[in-house]
Amino acid sequence: MSSGSSIAADWPHDASGAPVSGLVIVRATVSQDGRVVRAVVDSSSGYPALDDKALSTVWKWQFHPWYKDGVAVEGVVRVPVRLDPPRPEER
């Protein structure tokens, strides 16, 4: 089993059984060293499973910190996360 198969098997579906896609806006607090220290859904896709996938993805990201007067500072960013089901060739 490939990792693509695992993703496809766990992908959320709508009431008709079709895989869903959506856009989630995540608000992330980024520390002075670029790590995500807080992440929340700012705008939901309408599918809790997609929102959860977006949050878990953003928690893994590394950002470039903001600088004020030459010193790295904590900041907040809103990031769009587009989630589409794997294509058949990725399964």
C-alpha positions as CSV (number, residue, x, y, z in Angstrom):
1,M,0.0,0.0,0.0
2,S,1.4,3.4,-0.9
3,S,1.0,6.5,1.1
4,G,-1.3,7.8,-1.7
5,S,-3.7,4.9,-1.1
6,S,-3.8,5.6,2.6
7,I,-4.7,9.2,2.0
8,A,-7.4,8.3,-0.5
9,A,-8.9,5.7,1.8
10,D,-9.2,8.3,4.6
11,W,-10.5,11.1,2.4
12,P,-13.9,12.5,3.5
13,H,-16.9,12.0,1.3
14,D,-20.2,13.8,1.0
15,A,-23.6,12.2,1.5
16,S,-23.6,10.9,-2.1
17,G,-20.3,9.2,-1.5
18,A,-18.3,11.6,-3.7
19,P,-14.9,12.8,-2.3
20,V,-15.1,16.4,-1.0
21,S,-12.7,19.3,-1.5
22,G,-12.6,22.7,0.0
23,L,-10.7,25.8,1.1
24,V,-9.8,26.3,4.8
25,I,-8.4,29.5,6.1
26,V,-6.1,28.8,9.0
27,R,-4.9,31.6,11.4
28,A,-1.5,30.6,12.7
29,T,0.7,32.2,15.4
30,V,4.3,32.0,14.3
31,S,7.1,32.2,16.9
32,Q,10.4,34.1,16.6
33,D,12.1,31.0,15.1
34,G,9.3,30.4,12.6
35,R,7.5,27.5,14.3
36,V,3.7,27.4,14.5
37,V,2.8,27.8,18.1
38,R,-1.0,28.1,17.6
39,A,-3.3,27.3,14.7
40,V,-7.1,27.7,14.5
41,V,-9.6,27.5,11.7
42,D,-10.5,31.0,10.7
43,S,-12.8,30.1,7.9
44,S,-14.2,26.5,7.6
45,S,-14.5,24.4,4.5
46,G,-17.8,23.2,5.8
47,Y,-16.3,19.7,6.4
48,P,-14.8,19.1,9.8
49,A,-12.5,16.4,8.4
50,L,-11.0,18.8,5.9
51,D,-10.6,21.5,8.5
52,D,-8.7,19.0,10.7
53,K,-6.5,18.0,7.7
54,A,-5.7,21.7,7.1
55,L,-4.8,22.3,10.7
56,S,-2.5,19.3,10.9
57,T,-0.8,20.4,7.7
58,V,-0.1,23.9,8.9
59,W,1.3,22.6,12.2
60,K,4.0,21.0,10.2
61,W,5.0,24.1,8.3
62,Q,8.1,26.3,9.0
63,F,7.7,30.0,8.4
64,H,10.2,32.8,8.0
65,P,9.7,35.0,11.1
66,W,8.8,38.6,11.0
67,Y,11.4,41.2,12.0
68,K,10.9,44.5,13.7
69,D,13.9,46.7,14.1
70,G,16.2,43.8,13.1
71,V,14.8,41.5,15.8
72,A,12.6,38.4,15.1
73,V,9.1,38.8,16.6
74,E,6.1,36.5,17.0
75,G,3.4,37.2,14.4
76,V,0.0,36.0,13.2
77,V,-0.7,34.9,9.6
78,R,-3.9,33.8,7.8
79,V,-3.1,31.1,5.3
80,P,-5.4,29.5,2.7
81,V,-5.2,25.7,2.5
82,R,-6.8,24.2,-0.5
83,L,-7.6,20.5,-0.1
84,D,-8.6,18.3,-3.1
85,P,-9.0,14.5,-3.1
86,P,-6.1,12.6,-4.6
87,R,-6.4,12.0,-8.3
88,P,-6.8,8.3,-9.4
89,E,-3.1,8.2,-10.6
90,E,-2.0,9.2,-7.0
91,R,-3.8,6.4,-5.3
